[in-house]
Amino acid sequence: MDRRDFIKTVGSAALISAMATPVFGKPKNQEVKEAGKDVSNVYFTKDLSAEGLIKLYNKVNQNISGKVAIKVHTGEKNGPNILPREWVKAVQALIPNSNIVETNTYYHPSDRDTTEKHRETLKVNGWTFCPVDIMDEEGTVMLPVPGGKHFKEMSMGGHIVNYDSMVVLTHFKGHTMGGFGGSLKNIAIGCADANVGKKMIHEKMEDPDYNAKPELYPKWSNSGKRFMEAMAESGKATVNHFKGKMCFINVLRRMSVDCDCAGVGAAEPTCRDIGILASTDILAVDQASVDMVYKLPIGELKDIKERIETREGLHQLPAMEALKMGNRKYRIIEF
């Protein structure tokens, strides 16, 4: 069964999970002190524009230095919901010694399942204003997963070790397997290499019978809570590698139930655009993004909520918490 067939058949068990209660901070435009160790600052703007993106980037970029990777989902050809290239271009121009990073896809057929096809797709989609490093083009590297339950290390695109810091710039939306795709999904799947790391996440390779009884383990065999935990552990490897030299920006715009992997086949969004969220805490920014989506009127919320809960996507959040990747409590600071 290929990935597109899996999209049609993935399970429907709902996950009921209470969301973290946000802790609201000072009003707009007042000086803000850093939150305490158990509460993280999450910056928010309704300004969906290059200017809004730059404004929030400047609030969370204090640890970004050296050679900088900008992790963006560059999408399948002509995807209608991809982050506007002009917005990303405006931010990238402000970051010295920076470029976009990506990896090839595990699923086939895809516009990005080989480096050659991937580079052609980058041109079609307008990612031509700066270099794009396909990090698994020349090989892989294993990064440790401290505290991992499923993995002790994760296979990543080999070029990841060439960077000193990472800006994670994410189109927040639904996701076929993850329920939702936020900053965690962007680095967990997006930094893992195509043929080893992504396979580790999407299949139950750690099971003792995986090699002995392959008939029991079809492609895409991992799902539900176990898949969310695998994603969290992959994300932990990247977060641990950069040791605090990261920031995370989620753009809540054109929020289809489908990932940008779906390309032109992505469902039309049924919920409104919300704004941009940013933090130095990956868990807090994804928690805040989910919370804002869940505050939408039920008519708008229905489709994306169903996608999230039928995939048990909310389990991404406690899975990150268990790995000590950040805080679920946060303070919203609006600009």
N, C-alpha and C positions, 0 to 999 in steps of 0.2 A: 504494500500500500504506500503510495507516495504522499508527500506532504499535503497536496491539495485534496486528496481523498480523505486524509486524516482530518482536515478542517471540517468536513461534512459529518464525521462520525465520532469526534471526540466526546467523551462522556458528559453527563449532565447533572452530576451530584452537586447540589448547592452548598455553599459554605456560609454559615451565619457567623459573623464576627463583628464585635463592637469596635468602632473606630476610636482612635485616641482623641481625647478632648483637647482642642487647641488652647493654648494659653496666649491671650492677646496682649500685645505690648503697647508701646507709646503711640500716640497719634502720628499721622503723616508728618514728615519733614522735621521731626525733633531728633536730637542726638540720641543714639541708641547704644547702650552698653551691651557687651556680649552676654548671652544667656548663661545660666548656671550649668553645671556639669550634667544635670538630668533634663534640661530643657534647652533646645537648640533654636537659634534664630532662623526663621524662614522669611525671606523678603518676597514681596508680592507687588505686582503692578498690573493694572488693567490695560496698560498701553501696549497693545500688540503691534509692535513696529520695531524697526532696527534700533530706534532711539530707546525704546523700552527695554530691549534686550541688553543694550550697552549699559543702561542705567543699573540694571540688576547685576550684570557681570562685575561692574565696578564695586559692588557691595560685598562680593565674595571672592575676589581675586588675590587676597593678601598673601596666599601661599604659592601662587603661580609664578614660577621663575625657571630660568635655564631653557632647555629645549622643550617646547610645549606641544603635546598632542591634543588636538581638538577632536573628540570622539562624537561623530555625527552619524546617524543612519541616513546614508545617501540614497537609498531606495531603488526599487526596480524601475525600468524605463517608464518615464512619463507618469509616474505616480502622482495622483492629484493632491495628496495631503502632506507631502514632504515639506520640511521647513523651507521657507522662502530663501533662496540662495543669496539674495541681496542682504538679508538680515545677517546671515552667517558671515558673508564677506565683510560687512561693516565691523563685526566683532573681531574677526581674524586679523583685520588690518591694524587693530590696536594692540595685538599681542606679539611682541618681538619674538623672532625665532620660533614661529609656530607653523603648523600645517595640520590638515585633516588626516585622521587615521581611520582605517576600516579593515575588515577581513573578508575573505570570500565566504560564500554560503555553503551550507551542508546539504540543503535541499536541491533536488534536480527535477525538472529543468528550471533554470534560473538565468536571469540576465547577468548574474554575478557569481556563477559557480566555477569560473576559471578567471585567472588574472586578466587574460586577454579580453574576455567578455565584460568583465567588471570595468576595465578601463574605458571600453567603448560606452558603457552605460553611464559612467561618470561624465563623459562628454555630452551625451544626449540630455542628461539631467542638469547640466550647467555648472557642474563642480569643476570649473576650469580656472578659477581666480587665484588658486594657490596649489602647491603640490598636495597630492593625496597619496599617503603611504599605505599600501595594502600590506598590512603587517605580517601576514603569513605567506607572502610571495616567495620568500627565500628560506622558509623553514619555521620551526616552532621552538618554544622554550617552556619548560615546566616551572611554574611558580607555586610555592607552598600555600596551603590552605590551613592556617592556624585554627584549631578547634573544629575542623571538618568532621562530619559524621559519615558522609558518603565518600569523600575524597581527602587524601592527604596532600595532593598537589593537582594542579590543573594545567592543561596544555594551552598555551597562548600563542598568538602570532609572534614570531621571534623578534620582530623589530620593537616590541613594547619596551624592551630593556634599553633602547636608544634614547628614551625620553626621561626628563627630570620631573615633569609634572603633567597633569591632564585636566583639561576642561571638558566636562561631560555635558553636551548640549543635546537635549532630548525632545523629540516630538512625543508628548504624552498622548496615549490612545489605547484602544483595546488591543488584544493580542490573541492569536489563535490558540496557543498553548498556555501562555502565562496569564491569560485573563485580561491583564493590562500590561502595557509596556511603558515603564518609566525609566528613571536613571539606572536602576538595577539591571533591567533587561538590556539596556544600551551597552553596558560594559560586560555583563555576564556572558551574553551570547555574542556581542559585537567585538569583544577582544579575544575570545576563544578562537583558535584556528579552525579552518573548515573541516578537516578530515579526522582530527583526533579530539580536540577540545569540545567542539559542538556535538560530536558523537557521544562523548562522555556525559554531557548534559541531557541529551535527548533519548538516550537508551540506558538500560539497566546493566551497564557493563561491569559494575562491581559485584553483581550476583555470582555465586559460585558456579551456577550452571550456564552462565552466559555463553561460554565457548563450547561447552559440551553438548548443549541442547539448543542450538540456534533457532530451531523451529518454534521455540517458546518465546522468542524475543524478536518480534517483527520490528522494522524500522519505526521510530517514533514511539517505542514501547513505554517510555517514561511519561508520566502525566500526573495531574493532581498535586497533592502536597509534596510528594517525592520530587517532582519536577521543580516546584518552587524552591525546595531545599537545595537541589542541585544548582539552580541559578544563583541562589544566595551564596553558595560556596565558591562558585566561579567568580562572582562579584567580590567576595572577600579576598580572593587571591590578588585581584587588581588593586583594591583599596589598600591591602597590606603592603603591596609592592611600592606604592607611591608615598606611603607613610605620611599622610596628611597633606600632601602637595596636590590636592584635587579640589575642584568645586563642581557643583551640580546645578544645572538649569533645566527646568521642565517647562515647555511651552504647551499650554492647554488650549489648543486651536485645532480645528478640523479633526475632532476626536471621533474618528470612525471606530467601529468595533474591531476593525481589521488593522493589522500592522502595515507599515509601509512595504513589507515583503510582498504584500498582495498586489502591488502595482495598480494598474488600471482596473483590476477586479475588486478593489476595496469597496466596501459598502459606503454609501453616502452617510455622513454623520447625521445623527438625529438629535444631538444636543448642541447647545450654544457654545461659542468660544468663551473662555473665562479670563485668561490672562497668562502671566508668566510668574513662576516661582523659582527661587534660587536659594541655595544654602551651601555650606561646607559640610553638611551632614546628609549623606545619601538616604538614610532611613527617614529622617525628618521631612525631606523634600518630597519623597514618594508618598509618605503618610499624608502630608498636607494636600498633595494633589488628589489623592483618593477622597479625602474628606471634602474637598471643594466640589468634586464631581458628584458625590453623594448628597450634596445639598441642593442639587438641581431639582426642579419640579418633576414629579414622577413620570409625566408624559415624555420628557426629554431623557430622563435617567434610565428608563426601562431597558432599552436595548443594551447599553454599555454595562449596566448593572448585571443583566442576565449573562453577558459574556464573561464578566469578571467572576461571578459566583459559580457558574457551571464549570469553570475550570479550576475552582478553588484558589483563585488568584490572590485573594486577600492574605493567604498564607505566606506570601512573599515577605510581609511585614514582620510577623513574629519570627520568621526564619532568619531575617537579618538581625533582629534583636538578639536572638539566641547566640549569634556569632559576634555580638558586641560591635556591630557596625555603625551604631548611632543611637539616637533617641527617638521614641515614638511621640513624646511630648515636645511641643514646639511653641514658639511665640511668633505670630504673624506680624510683620512690620511692613506696612503698605506705603508705597511711594507713588 
